[in-house]
């Protein structure tokens, strides 16, 4: 029978590097957000607000799977609770377990551990798990067999991505006429400016700090004119710098800038990992939004990546009307919650069922009757 060992310190987590990377290389669903570098950097900067639960699934002495998790105090439906979940926040578009071979036995071992450790948390909440990984189905069945109350997995997010295949002109011609016209208009508006227009790609590790400072300065300018976006605080900025430094070799980071007379007006921060390019930060000067500088910068970067013959996927790390211009492809993520037998968890489960019933039973808004003629 498989066993589960929990580690809860960052030094122990760092010691798993070789084991972690070996498991991830053999996983069919490997991505940047599951890499050892990402996980350890995330824990360094954001793990202090919870208790780490790095779960090692073992077959004897051999590690066959890892579940990177954390227990945090937060609101569950506006009710305070200790939530056991994956390592997610605003910087993480998707999360999962590192399991090369997903078998019922591996998930059964995790479910037994979660059941036996019920005193340590109130609700198990998994979110941003890719629908195609199979994790949710395996997890839900294993939890139900252990007697936990499990909500059915539901759609969480859509994440745009683009496969780099064929040549650039074939890709561009496959986009909608409206998209092509908007790209051309943006390019023409930028070209018509009197300033000297340049595109800059910075990959130099020695200039990392100054390059990131330019990107953050652009973010601050954009943030002053847009109140719908949360600002990056000092911890967020240190996280992105540390991550770029850790991944500078062998894959690398890229910062792209569109400049007017040397002044950045749009920027992209990207990380290369496993044949993919991940767009992590994008910003533009909102005072020049009518020029659509972001459109021009993304088009320029895509052209360059298309000509490399090494990039396989561009991961846009989100979903928006702007991103839909560049690709129709989107992967979905799911979320689920599970509750154990202890009283407070049962209370949360009951309240959730009541809220769900109220939402489902809520009558539709009355419609105005058609006039009698």
C-alpha positions, 0 to 999 in steps of 0.5 A: 500500500502506498503511503504519504509523507508530509513536509512543511518547511522550505529547506526540505522542499528545496531538497526535493529538486532532483526528485521533483524534476524527475517526476515532472519530466515524466508527467504528461501535463508538465508546465511552468507552474508545477516546476520546482523553481516556481513552487519554491519561489512561490513558497519563499514569497507567499507561503508565510501566510499558511502552513505548507503541506508538501505531500509525498506519495511513496511506494516504499522509499520511492516517491511516485507523486507530489501534491504541493498544498497549503493550509490557509485561513480565509473566507469560504463563502464569507465564513472563516475557515482553514482551507487546504488547497493548492498553491494558488494566487493571482500569479498562478493561472493553473495548479495540479499535482505532480504525478507522472502516472495517474492511478487510482492507488495514488489518489486513494493514498492522498484521500486517506491522508486527507481523511486522517488529517481532518483535524488540521483543516476545515475544507479541502478546496482545489481550484485552477486544475486543468480539466484534461489532466484527469486529476479532478475525476480521480480525486472526487472518486477517491474522496467519496470512497473515504466518506468525504462529501464532495461537490461536483467539479465545476468550470473555473477558468479559461486560459488562452494558448497558441500553438506555433505551427506553420509560417507567420503569414498562414497564421495571420491569414487564419485570424478573422478579418476584423482582427487583421484590420485592427492589427493593421490599424494599430501598426499604422497608428504607431508608425505615424508617430513623430517619435522614434519607435523601437522594439526592444527584447531584453534577455540579459541576466546582468540587466535583470533588475533594471529591466524589471524596474522599467516594467514595474514603472510602466505598471505604476503608470498604467495603474494610476489610470486604471482602477480595475486592476490590483497593483503589484506590491513589493512582495509581488515584484520581488517574486517576479524578479526572483523567479526570472533569476532562477529560470534565467538558465537554461530556459530564460526570461524575456522582457519586451518593450515598445518605446517612443524616443527610448521611453517604454509605452508597452511591456511584456514579461515572459518566461521560457520553460519546456518549449513554451513561452509564458506571458506573465505580465503585460502593461501599457501606458493607458494615456496612449491606449488609443494607439493600441501599443499592446497590440503592436508589441504582441504582434512583434513578439509573436513574429519573432517567436514564429521565426525561431523554430524552437517555440512550440506554445505561447501561453497567454496565462489568461482569457480576455477579448484582447487575447481572443484576437490572437488565438481561439484555443483555450484550455479550461480549469476546474474547482471542487470542494470536499468536507469531512466528518468533523462538526465545523466542516459539516456546518460549512457543507450544510451552508453550502448546500443551502446556498446552492439550493437557494440559487437553484430555486430562485425564481427568474425575474418577472418579464413585462407582459406583451401589450394587448393589441 
